[in-house]
Amino acid sequence: MALIDVFLRRAIRRGDLTLIKPDGSSTRFGAPDPELQPVTFTIHDKSVYRAILADPALGLAEAFMDGRVTLQQGDILDLLTLATANSRWENGTNHLAANRWRDLKGKFRHRFLRLNKALESKKNVAHHYDLSDRLYDLFLDADKQYSCAYYTDRDNTLEQAQADKKAHIVAKLAIEPGMRVLDIGCGWGGMALYIHAKTGAEVLGITLSEEQLKVAQARAEEAGVADKVRFQLIDYRALDQTFDRIVSVGMFEHVGVRNFRTYLEKCRDLLTPTGVMLLHTIGRADGPGYTDQFTDKYIFPGGYIPGLSEVLEANNYIRWFVSDVEVLRLHYAFTLREWYKRTVAQRDAIVALYDERFFRMWTYYLAGAIVSFTNGPLVNFQIQFTRDRDALPLTRDYMVEEEQRLRG
């Protein structure tokens, strides 16, 4: 208990944080800040202290999920926001970071114990994406885009931002009529259907989620384009066709470090000689790291968020060009805030679908992601690869022109 007091006294300077302890006593930390919601939380069990000291993210998460930590003022997003606002990554402070020993353990776990073979990949994908479609209907936009939106204006709706995301990505692909496009990790089919509707290209979407496949195929049938937009349950490594364009949004995080080069080499081989690929992935601004144990255990088992250096290193000596790189900083934070707001508004429906513990886990996951993009080192990378140096125009102007056309 004394260690937690010392830790919070040093860590919390901005924001009004009150801790109520198992014996009923309370301690206040920090100072009021107009940008931060005051937070009061209770630790009900002394074992929580040991869990938090052993692993702050996992210990707090499980205690919150189990009701051993509760909020009396503010919610879990307010608590995590207040904590991380005191240690913003770009400010060079790191009061809440894991200790060096935990860093070493985490990196060992993900570098040497996570191979993410094909069968493991399918199991890992099912853990998250084969949850009830009803859950995703409750907090996603109507097109079920479960990836970072693109905010041309901070005040745009989630629906507008997701439509703009599709336009932003497709514009970079320079798709022409008659082309064949591969969508790796196609989700519920929204991107594939959008590409065909806007460009006339034929699209193959692939996924390892049986639930997503059913929805995507049904959507293509309903739109009357099942002969032009097809979906398959298949691992990317098993494909033997060629495509003019490849798009991959939110899938690379599930590939696994050891498979980065395999993935990029396979994508290069799946392209025609003048082919182009657009890779959209969550990324780390701080370089190689490891997946925290809460995310690995409850949300994305086997997942890993890459540093840009890791992607580019894996790409060394593969004979195609990295022709464009864009870093999106706050777009996912805005997206996640909308998902969080909708999740909280649908609390009763989610509890009825699963239970109270699942709802707490899901809100902790979203809140943790929000602060990682707001105060932590997470960003999004959009990396364009081109097999032939003459495949695209000399400047990026074509992207802007095509995006305006698609959005218009």
DRENLUM-405735 format. One record per residue (C-alpha): residue number from 1; x, y, z. Coordinates in steps of 0.1 Angstrom, whole numbers, plus 2048, in hexadecimal, padded with zeros to 3 digits. Example, Ala and Ser with C-alpha at 12.3 -4.5 7.8 and 13.67 -1.06 7.14 Angstrom:
! residues 2
{r 1 {87B 7D3 84E}}
{r 2 {889 7F5 847}}
This chain:
! residues 408
{r 1 {800 800 800}}
{r 2 {81C 818 809}}
{r 3 {82D 810 7E8}}
{r 4 {80E 819 7D4}}
{r 5 {80C 83A 7E7}}
{r 6 {830 842 7DE}}
{r 7 {82B 838 7BA}}
{r 8 {80B 84D 7B5}}
{r 9 {81A 86B 7C8}}
{r 10 {837 86C 7B0}}
{r 11 {823 863 791}}
{r 12 {804 879 794}}
{r 13 {80B 89E 792}}
{r 14 {7EF 8A9 77B}}
{r 15 {7CB 8A0 783}}
{r 16 {7B8 89A 7A3}}
{r 17 {7BA 875 7AD}}
{r 18 {7AC 866 7CD}}
{r 19 {7B3 842 7D7}}
{r 20 {79C 831 7F1}}
{r 21 {7AE 814 801}}
{r 22 {7A1 7F2 80E}}
{r 23 {7A0 800 832}}
{r 24 {78A 81D 828}}
{r 25 {7A5 838 82A}}
{r 26 {7AC 84E 80C}}
{r 27 {7CA 861 7FD}}
{r 28 {7C9 87D 7E3}}
{r 29 {7E3 881 7C9}}
{r 30 {7EB 89C 7AF}}
{r 31 {7DA 8BD 7AB}}
{r 32 {7BA 8C7 798}}
{r 33 {7BF 8CD 773}}
{r 34 {7A3 8DB 75D}}
{r 35 {7AD 8C3 741}}
{r 36 {7AA 8A4 757}}
{r 37 {78A 895 767}}
{r 38 {78E 890 78D}}
{r 39 {78F 86B 795}}
{r 40 {788 858 7B5}}
{r 41 {78D 832 7B5}}
{r 42 {78C 817 7D0}}
{r 43 {7A3 7F9 7D4}}
{r 44 {78E 7E0 7E7}}
{r 45 {7A8 7C4 7EC}}
{r 46 {7CC 7C6 7F7}}
{r 47 {7D6 7AC 7DD}}
{r 48 {7D0 7C7 7C3}}
{r 49 {7EF 7D9 7CE}}
{r 50 {805 7BB 7C7}}
{r 51 {7F5 7B6 7A5}}
{r 52 {7FA 7DA 79B}}
{r 53 {81E 7DB 7A6}}
{r 54 {825 7BA 793}}
{r 55 {815 7C7 773}}
{r 56 {803 7E9 774}}
{r 57 {7EE 7E4 754}}
{r 58 {7E4 7C0 75A}}
{r 59 {7E0 7C4 780}}
{r 60 {7CA 7E2 77D}}
{r 61 {7B6 7D3 761}}
{r 62 {7AE 7B3 772}}
{r 63 {7A6 7C4 793}}
{r 64 {78E 7DC 780}}
{r 65 {77E 7BE 76D}}
{r 66 {778 7AB 78D}}
{r 67 {76A 7C9 7A0}}
{r 68 {788 7CA 7B8}}
{r 69 {78E 7EE 7AB}}
{r 70 {770 804 7A6}}
{r 71 {76B 829 79C}}
{r 72 {757 841 7B1}}
{r 73 {75F 860 79D}}
{r 74 {767 85E 778}}
{r 75 {76A 83E 764}}
{r 76 {787 827 759}}
{r 77 {78F 83E 73C}}
{r 78 {792 85C 753}}
{r 79 {7A9 848 76A}}
{r 80 {7C0 83C 74E}}
{r 81 {7C0 85F 73E}}
{r 82 {7CA 870 75E}}
{r 83 {7E5 857 764}}
{r 84 {7F4 858 741}}
{r 85 {7F1 87E 73E}}
{r 86 {80C 880 758}}
{r 87 {824 86B 743}}
{r 88 {81E 875 71E}}
{r 89 {836 862 708}}
{r 90 {843 881 6F5}}
{r 91 {84B 893 715}}
{r 92 {866 879 71E}}
{r 93 {857 86F 73F}}
{r 94 {84F 84B 746}}
{r 95 {842 848 76A}}
{r 96 {829 82D 761}}
{r 97 {83F 818 74B}}
{r 98 {847 7F4 753}}
{r 99 {868 7EE 764}}
{r 100 {887 7E1 751}}
{r 101 {882 7BD 75D}}
{r 102 {85D 7BD 751}}
{r 103 {869 7CC 730}}
{r 104 {881 7B0 72B}}
{r 105 {867 796 733}}
{r 106 {84E 7A5 71C}}
{r 107 {866 7A7 6FF}}
{r 108 {872 783 705}}
{r 109 {84E 777 704}}
{r 110 {846 787 6E3}}
{r 111 {867 782 6D1}}
{r 112 {86D 75E 6D9}}
{r 113 {84D 74E 6E5}}
{r 114 {834 75C 6CB}}
{r 115 {838 74C 6A9}}
{r 116 {814 752 69D}}
{r 117 {812 734 686}}
{r 118 {7F4 731 66F}}
{r 119 {7DF 71C 687}}
{r 120 {7E8 732 6A4}}
{r 121 {7DF 751 68F}}
{r 122 {7BC 744 689}}
{r 123 {7B7 73C 6AE}}
{r 124 {7C4 75F 6B8}}
{r 125 {7AD 770 69F}}
{r 126 {78F 75C 6AA}}
{r 127 {795 767 6CE}}
{r 128 {78D 78B 6C5}}
{r 129 {77B 78D 6A4}}
{r 130 {763 76F 6A9}}
{r 131 {752 781 6C6}}
{r 132 {72D 787 6C0}}
{r 133 {725 79D 6A2}}
{r 134 {70C 7AE 6B8}}
{r 135 {729 7BC 6CE}}
{r 136 {739 7CD 6B1}}
{r 137 {718 7DA 6A4}}
{r 138 {714 7EC 6C5}}
{r 139 {733 803 6C2}}
{r 140 {740 803 69F}}
{r 141 {733 818 682}}
{r 142 {719 809 66A}}
{r 143 {734 7FC 652}}
{r 144 {745 7EA 66F}}
{r 145 {767 7F9 66A}}
{r 146 {77C 7EC 687}}
{r 147 {79B 800 681}}
{r 148 {7A8 824 683}}
{r 149 {791 83E 673}}
{r 150 {79F 85C 661}}
{r 151 {794 87E 66F}}
{r 152 {797 89A 656}}
{r 153 {785 8AE 671}}
{r 154 {786 8A6 696}}
{r 155 {761 8AD 698}}
{r 156 {757 894 67D}}
{r 157 {740 877 686}}
{r 158 {74F 854 689}}
{r 159 {73B 84A 66A}}
{r 160 {74A 867 655}}
{r 161 {76E 860 663}}
{r 162 {76B 83B 659}}
{r 163 {75F 844 636}}
{r 164 {77C 85C 633}}
{r 165 {794 841 63F}}
{r 166 {78A 82A 622}}
{r 167 {78E 846 609}}
{r 168 {7B0 850 618}}
{r 169 {7BD 82C 614}}
{r 170 {7AE 823 5F3}}
{r 171 {7BB 844 5E4}}
{r 172 {7DE 838 5EB}}
{r 173 {7D9 818 5D8}}
{r 174 {7D2 829 5B6}}
{r 175 {7B9 80E 5AD}}
{r 176 {7AE 80D 589}}
{r 177 {790 7FB 579}}
{r 178 {796 7D6 572}}
{r 179 {7B0 7D2 58D}}
{r 180 {7AF 7B6 5A7}}
{r 181 {7B3 7C0 5CB}}
{r 182 {7BB 7AA 5EA}}
{r 183 {7AF 7B6 60C}}
{r 184 {7C3 7A3 627}}
{r 185 {7B0 7A3 648}}
{r 186 {790 7AF 638}}
{r 187 {77B 7B1 658}}
{r 188 {756 7B2 651}}
{r 189 {75B 7BC 62C}}
{r 190 {757 7E1 62D}}
{r 191 {778 7EB 61C}}
{r 192 {774 7D0 601}}
{r 193 {751 7DB 5F9}}
{r 194 {75B 800 5F9}}
{r 195 {778 7F9 5E0}}
{r 196 {761 7E8 5C8}}
{r 197 {746 802 5CB}}
{r 198 {75E 81F 5C5}}
{r 199 {776 810 5AB}}
{r 200 {766 7F2 59B}}
{r 201 {783 7DC 5A4}}
{r 202 {77E 7B7 5AD}}
{r 203 {787 7B1 5D1}}
{r 204 {790 792 5E5}}
{r 205 {78E 796 60B}}
{r 206 {79E 77D 622}}
{r 207 {79A 778 647}}
{r 208 {7A0 75E 662}}
{r 209 {77F 767 674}}
{r 210 {762 750 66C}}
{r 211 {749 769 67B}}
{r 212 {757 786 666}}
{r 213 {757 770 647}}
{r 214 {732 768 64A}}
{r 215 {729 78D 64E}}
{r 216 {73F 798 631}}
{r 217 {731 77E 619}}
{r 218 {70E 787 622}}
{r 219 {715 7AC 61C}}
{r 220 {723 7A4 5F9}}
{r 221 {704 78F 5F1}}
{r 222 {6ED 7AA 5FD}}
{r 223 {6FF 7C4 5E8}}
{r 224 {6FD 7AE 5CA}}
{r 225 {722 7AD 5C4}}
{r 226 {72C 78B 5D1}}
{r 227 {73B 783 5AF}}
{r 228 {752 7A1 5B1}}
{r 229 {759 7A3 5D7}}
{r 230 {762 781 5E5}}
{r 231 {76C 777 608}}
{r 232 {780 759 613}}
{r 233 {78A 749 634}}
{r 234 {7AF 744 62D}}
{r 235 {7D2 74E 63B}}
{r 236 {7E5 766 625}}
{r 237 {802 74D 623}}
{r 238 {7EB 734 610}}
{r 239 {7E3 74C 5F3}}
{r 240 {7F2 744 5D1}}
{r 241 {7E1 75F 5BB}}
{r 242 {7EE 781 5B0}}
{r 243 {7DD 7A3 5B5}}
{r 244 {7E2 7C6 5A7}}
{r 245 {7DD 7D5 5C9}}
{r 246 {7DE 7CA 5EE}}
{r 247 {7CF 7DB 60B}}
{r 248 {7D3 7D0 62F}}
{r 249 {7C3 7E4 64C}}
{r 250 {7C7 7DA 670}}
{r 251 {7D4 7B7 669}}
{r 252 {7FA 7BC 66B}}
{r 253 {7F7 7BF 691}}
{r 254 {7EE 799 692}}
{r 255 {80B 78D 67B}}
{r 256 {825 78A 697}}
{r 257 {849 797 696}}
{r 258 {858 777 689}}
{r 259 {840 778 66B}}
{r 260 {845 79C 661}}
{r 261 {85D 793 645}}
{r 262 {848 775 63A}}
{r 263 {82A 78B 638}}
{r 264 {83B 7A6 623}}
{r 265 {84C 78E 60C}}
{r 266 {82B 77C 606}}
{r 267 {819 79C 5FF}}
{r 268 {834 7A6 5E6}}
{r 269 {830 784 5D5}}
{r 270 {80A 788 5D3}}
{r 271 {80D 7A8 5C0}}
{r 272 {810 7AC 59A}}
{r 273 {830 7BC 58D}}
{r 274 {820 7DE 58F}}
{r 275 {80D 7D7 5AF}}
{r 276 {808 7EE 5CD}}
{r 277 {800 7E7 5F1}}
{r 278 {7F4 7FD 60E}}
{r 279 {7FB 7F0 631}}
{r 280 {7E8 801 64D}}
{r 281 {7F2 7F7 670}}
{r 282 {7F4 803 694}}
{r 283 {818 80C 69B}}
{r 284 {830 816 6B7}}
{r 285 {841 838 6B6}}
{r 286 {85A 82C 6CF}}
{r 287 {868 80E 6BB}}
{r 288 {867 7E9 6C3}}
{r 289 {855 7DF 6E3}}
{r 290 {83E 7C3 6EF}}
{r 291 {819 7BE 6F5}}
{r 292 {80D 7C4 718}}
{r 293 {7FF 7A6 72B}}
{r 294 {7DB 7B3 72D}}
{r 295 {7D8 7B6 707}}
{r 296 {7EA 795 701}}
{r 297 {7D4 783 71A}}
{r 298 {7B2 792 714}}
{r 299 {7B0 7A5 6F3}}
{r 300 {7C9 79B 6D8}}
{r 301 {7DC 77C 6E1}}
{r 302 {7FB 779 6CB}}
{r 303 {7F7 79D 6BF}}
{r 304 {814 7B5 6BC}}
{r 305 {816 7DA 6B2}}
{r 306 {835 7E1 69D}}
{r 307 {84D 7FE 69D}}
{r 308 {853 80D 67B}}
{r 309 {877 802 67D}}
{r 310 {86C 7DE 680}}
{r 311 {856 7E0 661}}
{r 312 {871 7F0 64D}}
{r 313 {88C 7D8 65A}}
{r 314 {876 7BA 651}}
{r 315 {872 7C9 62E}}
{r 316 {898 7CB 628}}
{r 317 {8A3 7BA 608}}
{r 318 {87F 7B3 5FC}}
{r 319 {87F 7C1 5D9}}
{r 320 {864 7DA 5DA}}
{r 321 {862 7FF 5E4}}
{r 322 {856 80F 604}}
{r 323 {846 82B 5EF}}
{r 324 {833 83E 60A}}
{r 325 {830 83F 630}}
{r 326 {816 853 644}}
{r 327 {813 855 66A}}
{r 328 {7F0 85B 679}}
{r 329 {7F4 868 69C}}
{r 330 {7D2 870 6AC}}
{r 331 {7B9 860 694}}
{r 332 {7B6 840 6A8}}
{r 333 {7B2 852 6C9}}
{r 334 {794 864 6BA}}
{r 335 {787 843 6AC}}
{r 336 {78A 831 6CD}}
{r 337 {779 84C 6E0}}
{r 338 {75B 848 6CA}}
{r 339 {75C 822 6D0}}
{r 340 {75F 827 6F5}}
{r 341 {743 83F 6F7}}
{r 342 {72C 828 6E4}}
{r 343 {737 80A 6F9}}
{r 344 {72F 81C 719}}
{r 345 {70D 826 70B}}
{r 346 {706 802 703}}
{r 347 {710 7F4 725}}
{r 348 {6F0 7E2 72C}}
{r 349 {6EF 7D1 70A}}
{r 350 {713 7C6 70D}}
{r 351 {70E 7B8 730}}
{r 352 {6F0 7A5 724}}
{r 353 {704 797 707}}
{r 354 {722 78D 71D}}
{r 355 {724 798 742}}
{r 356 {730 7B5 758}}
{r 357 {754 7A9 758}}
{r 358 {756 7A8 732}}
{r 359 {748 7CC 731}}
{r 360 {763 7D8 749}}
{r 361 {77E 7C6 735}}
{r 362 {772 7D5 714}}
{r 363 {770 7F9 722}}
{r 364 {793 7F4 732}}
{r 365 {7A0 7E8 710}}
{r 366 {791 806 6FE}}
{r 367 {79C 81F 718}}
{r 368 {7BF 811 719}}
{r 369 {7C1 814 6F3}}
{r 370 {7B5 838 6F4}}
{r 371 {7D0 844 70C}}
{r 372 {7EA 830 6F9}}
{r 373 {7E3 845 6DA}}
{r 374 {7DD 865 6EE}}
{r 375 {7FA 865 706}}
{r 376 {80E 846 6FD}}
{r 377 {823 83C 6E0}}
{r 378 {809 82C 6C9}}
{r 379 {802 83A 6A6}}
{r 380 {7F6 82B 685}}
{r 381 {80C 825 667}}
{r 382 {801 824 643}}
{r 383 {81D 816 62D}}
{r 384 {81B 813 608}}
{r 385 {82F 7F9 5F5}}
{r 386 {835 7F9 5CF}}
{r 387 {845 7DD 5BA}}
{r 388 {84E 7F3 59D}}
{r 389 {85C 817 5A1}}
{r 390 {847 822 583}}
{r 391 {826 814 590}}
{r 392 {81A 834 5A0}}
{r 393 {81C 85A 597}}
{r 394 {83C 86D 5A2}}
{r 395 {82A 881 5BD}}
{r 396 {810 87B 5D7}}
{r 397 {7F7 893 5C6}}
{r 398 {7E4 876 5B7}}
{r 399 {7DB 86A 5DB}}
{r 400 {7CC 88C 5E3}}
{r 401 {7B8 88E 5C3}}
{r 402 {7AB 86B 5C5}}
{r 403 {7A1 86F 5EA}}
{r 404 {78D 88E 5E2}}
{r 405 {77C 87B 5C6}}
{r 406 {774 85E 5DD}}
{r 407 {767 874 5F9}}
{r 408 {753 889 5E1}}
